[in-house]
């Protein structure tokens, strides 16, 4: 109860709930599309973006880190989609080449920066440092992601599973692919302050992956992932204060533990259930 009266923890909990639910909801697309490795690549792409923002402005601020990470992730993500349009190069291959090139550029820039110690907070997150402006950014990104994803749920899913059928029905398949990557990048950047570049992939994969072991319903995959993401993020903030650990890693560890528990004890797809059949 003492923690809940602390304004720092109040903002951290609000950010955890907002980011956890939005990312958990969107993790349904990641799991259904089976492109978790792409999410990992894009999460690491935010590092060179932050480094570029520092190099251009001379200081490490929330604005420069956010804009730099957003720019880099969008360029790499949408660039891989554009390169794959010719059908000669697979999107995963294009993403791997562009991502490693961008990441190498970020690593090359690091020795030229005077804020390497502060940069660690953006690599692994510092949700306790969330301010009111960060909350509004998280709320805006989460709202846009949820509204657009729900309004365009059917064409997005149809594009993912049956692009030829979607095109025959008049769905702009290429635009849907660009939109899906844009929403993915926005979700990643929204979690930057909470868990950082390195751990953000956990919040965009683990919730829906856990729910997928418990149900076959697509509707439950999205909303259940959102609920689990929000609960895990909030619990991680509270538990980190008790354990004296950084909140970001605790959040991701909790979500990972939930996934392992579902993998073992799920009544339908768990290890124990499969051995009893």
Order of alpha helices (4+ residues) and beta strands (2+ residues): alpha-alpha-alpha-alpha-alpha-alpha-alpha-alpha-alpha-alpha-alpha-alpha-alpha-alpha
